[in-house]
Structures are given as C-alpha cells and as structure tokens.
Amino acid sequence: MVNYVAKKKKFFPDDYSLIVYIGKEYSKLIFLQGRKLKHIGSTLDIGTSNLHTYDVYFSKILLEMENGGIPTLDNIIVCGEDVSENLILSFYGTFPETNVSRVDFDEIDYSGINEGMKSKISSFTMPIAVATEYYEEQANTFKGLNLLPKYVKEDQKVFQFAWHGYLMIPLLFIAAFFITYRVLQNQSQISKLNKEIAFQTELKSKNLQILSSIEKLSTKINNFDETQRILDSVSVGAEVWDSFFNKLCTYSSVKRNFWLRNLTLDENKMAKIEGHSLSRNVLTDVTANLDSAILRSVNYDPVKNKDAYRFVINLKLKK
C-alpha cells in the first residue's frame, strides 16, 4: 500500500503523510515521511459496518502520531470502503492545513463496468496495490518489504545457511577427506601393531615354556646339591654308610623290586629314606634287616601303570 500510494502521489522529502484505509470491519493507519514508511498504527476494530461517527478516527490518529513521533500531517490519503465527501470534509475540518485526497486508479481500464461499480473501485485498493507490487517484483523493478519473522524466512530457504555457512561447506569436505585419510592411516598402523603384539605374545609363551623347563632343571640341580651336601657332611663316617649301603645293595640285588629316590640326614644323625617298591612285604623285610630302622609310611603310588608303593623309612645311624 505504501509503495502504491507513494508512486501515485507527489510527496516532498520532509512531508508527513497519512494513509487511512477503511474496511468493512477494521481500519488501518499508515504514516509516511517523504516516500518512505514511518509508522504503522495498530489495527482499528471499526469500519463501515460499525462506524457511527468519524470523530473516533481523529482521536486514534492523534494517538498514533504521538506514538510514532510525528509532529504534523501534510497529506491525508483516504482509500478503502469509504471515500465519501463527508469523510474528506471531516478530515478537512479537523486538519485544516492538511491536503486530503483519494487514491486514483487512472492506470486501470474499467470502461467495461457500470457507474455503480466504478464508485466502489476504491474498495479494491489493497488487492490492486498487492497486484501492482507483485508484477513490479516479477519485472525486477521493485523489491518489496518482507515482514515475515526471521525464522519463517529461514525456513523458506532451500539450504538454511548463513553466508558463513556456505564458506564452511568446502571446509567440511576438506575435513572429511583429512579425517578419512587419518583413519585409514591409523588403521594400517593398528594392523601392524596387532601383528607385533601377536608375535610378542607367541614369543612370551615360548619364553614361559623355557622358564618352566629351567625351573624343573634348577629343582633337580638343587636336589643333587642337597644330596651331595649330605654325603659330604657324613663323609667322616664313611664306614657307617658303607656298611649301610652294602646291606641295602645286597638285599636289593636279590629282590630287585624296590629302589631309593631320596636320602636326607638331620642334625641328630637321623636318616630319612624315601623310595618306591613293587611289594609291601619287601618293605617289612628291608626294615627288619636294617638296624634301628622304622617304617614310617607306605602309600599306594603307581608308576607307569604298575602297582607301586611309596615308602618312608627313618634310620638312626650308629658308629
């Protein structure tokens, strides 16, 4: 409406103008400074269907002038459902120094309609103004105001980006390429590290097996050293041991069904003999033939799928 009226009327840059649009049930007050929009008043809930006196317009105009910071009115343009002479004269009576006029539609050819319709052409001021602005925007001769909220205008965009959002698009492609390259590179390095871990795990397993074998050999060596230490400690009484082993060897050469596996000697000259036998009866005979020997225990302990008995004999060596 502002664009249409500004093109139809000649306004000076310092002029304050008022467009009064009167509808059937509402009215609108639009203020201009020069040819630009200055202030839009609130919608009035009065129109031709419920209007009783024009004085209500004057009070609303004065109120909106105070709200919009408009000191005076140089032009008043009436349009809409009521453009009668009584309305124009009422504005002249209230604003005697103001130029009051109607909106003309001389660019429209309405020769084909009757006089009654011609008198009502002002009722179509709003759609005529909208159509005129639409065709001017299509011809790129005018860019109208967009009064839609910002979020609505953003939702109407195909790609809802600000100007810096479009700058980010190539950066996103570059970042995606770089991240993909780094991921593939890291996956290759992870694969190499996994192979190295598998190799080290296998090597650790082999080393543990070797350590286990070494521990077994170390145990045997320690047992041998212990036996050697005992033999060395009793070397003074070699004749006693000689007599003992002669008896034992003589008996074992006859029976051939028992053998010794461990021999220990404590500080009290008490010998502990451990071994295996294929017969329990043999153990009682051996104990009986050895002086001061005591059979401490006999336990069933098979050897290579053969019945065998593990025994412990305590023996007090005498000079």
Secondary structure in CASP SS format (residue, H / E / C, confidence):
PFRMAT SS
TARGET T0000
AUTHOR 0000-0000-0000
METHOD secondary structure of the structure
MODEL  1
M C 1.00
V H 1.00
N H 1.00
Y H 1.00
V H 1.00
A H 1.00
K H 1.00
K H 1.00
K C 1.00
K C 1.00
F C 1.00
F C 1.00
P C 1.00
D C 1.00
D C 1.00
Y E 1.00
S E 1.00
L E 1.00
I E 1.00
V E 1.00
Y E 1.00
I E 1.00
G C 1.00
K C 1.00
E C 1.00
Y C 1.00
S E 1.00
K E 1.00
L E 1.00
I E 1.00
F E 1.00
L E 1.00
Q E 1.00
G C 1.00
R C 1.00
K E 1.00
L E 1.00
K E 1.00
H E 1.00
I E 1.00
G C 1.00
S C 1.00
T C 1.00
L E 1.00
D C 1.00
I C 1.00
G C 1.00
T C 1.00
S C 1.00
N C 1.00
L C 1.00
H C 1.00
T C 1.00
Y C 1.00
D H 1.00
V H 1.00
Y H 1.00
F H 1.00
S H 1.00
K H 1.00
I H 1.00
L H 1.00
L H 1.00
E H 1.00
M H 1.00
E H 1.00
N H 1.00
G H 1.00
G C 1.00
I C 1.00
P C 1.00
T C 1.00
L C 1.00
D C 1.00
N E 1.00
I E 1.00
I E 1.00
V E 1.00
C E 1.00
G E 1.00
E C 1.00
D C 1.00
V C 1.00
S C 1.00
E H 1.00
N H 1.00
L H 1.00
I H 1.00
L H 1.00
S H 1.00
F H 1.00
Y H 1.00
G H 1.00
T H 1.00
F C 1.00
P C 1.00
E C 1.00
T C 1.00
N E 1.00
V E 1.00
S E 1.00
R E 1.00
V C 1.00
D C 1.00
F C 1.00
D C 1.00
E C 1.00
I C 1.00
D C 1.00
Y C 1.00
S C 1.00
G C 1.00
I C 1.00
N C 1.00
E H 1.00
G H 1.00
M H 1.00
K H 1.00
S C 1.00
K C 1.00
I H 1.00
S H 1.00
S H 1.00
F H 1.00
T H 1.00
M H 1.00
P H 1.00
I H 1.00
A H 1.00
V H 1.00
A H 1.00
T H 1.00
E H 1.00
Y H 1.00
Y H 1.00
E H 1.00
E H 1.00
Q H 1.00
A C 1.00
N C 1.00
T C 1.00
F C 1.00
K C 1.00
G C 1.00
L C 1.00
N C 1.00
L C 1.00
L C 1.00
P C 1.00
K H 1.00
Y H 1.00
V H 1.00
K H 1.00
E H 1.00
D H 1.00
Q H 1.00
K C 1.00
V C 1.00
F C 1.00
Q C 1.00
F C 1.00
A C 1.00
W H 1.00
H H 1.00
G H 1.00
Y H 1.00
L H 1.00
M H 1.00
I H 1.00
P H 1.00
L H 1.00
L H 1.00
F H 1.00
I H 1.00
A H 1.00
A H 1.00
F H 1.00
F H 1.00
I H 1.00
T H 1.00
Y H 1.00
R H 1.00
V H 1.00
L H 1.00
Q H 1.00
N H 1.00
Q H 1.00
S H 1.00
Q H 1.00
I H 1.00
S H 1.00
K H 1.00
L H 1.00
N H 1.00
K H 1.00
E H 1.00
I H 1.00
A H 1.00
F H 1.00
Q H 1.00
T H 1.00
E H 1.00
L H 1.00
K H 1.00
S H 1.00
K H 1.00
N H 1.00
L H 1.00
Q H 1.00
I H 1.00
L H 1.00
S H 1.00
S H 1.00
I H 1.00
E H 1.00
K H 1.00
L H 1.00
S H 1.00
T H 1.00
K H 1.00
I H 1.00
N H 1.00
N H 1.00
F H 1.00
D H 1.00
E H 1.00
T H 1.00
Q H 1.00
R H 1.00
I H 1.00
L H 1.00
D H 1.00
S H 1.00
V C 1.00
S H 1.00
V H 1.00
G H 1.00
A H 1.00
E H 1.00
V H 1.00
W H 1.00
D H 1.00
S H 1.00
F H 1.00
F H 1.00
N H 1.00
K H 1.00
L H 1.00
C H 1.00
T H 1.00
Y H 1.00
S H 1.00
S H 1.00
V H 1.00
K H 1.00
R C 1.00
N C 1.00
F E 1.00
W E 1.00
L E 1.00
R E 1.00
N E 1.00
L E 1.00
T E 1.00
L E 1.00
D C 1.00
E C 1.00
N C 1.00
K C 1.00
M E 1.00
A E 1.00
K E 1.00
I E 1.00
E E 1.00
G E 1.00
H E 1.00
S E 1.00
L C 1.00
S C 1.00
R H 1.00
N H 1.00
V H 1.00
L H 1.00
T H 1.00
D H 1.00
V H 1.00
T H 1.00
A H 1.00
N H 1.00
L C 1.00
D C 1.00
S C 1.00
A E 1.00
I E 1.00
L E 1.00
R E 1.00
S E 1.00
V E 1.00
N E 1.00
Y E 1.00
D C 1.00
P C 1.00
V E 1.00
K C 1.00
N C 1.00
K E 1.00
D C 1.00
A C 1.00
Y E 1.00
R E 1.00
F E 1.00
V E 1.00
I E 1.00
N E 1.00
L E 1.00
K E 1.00
L C 1.00
K C 1.00
K C 1.00
END
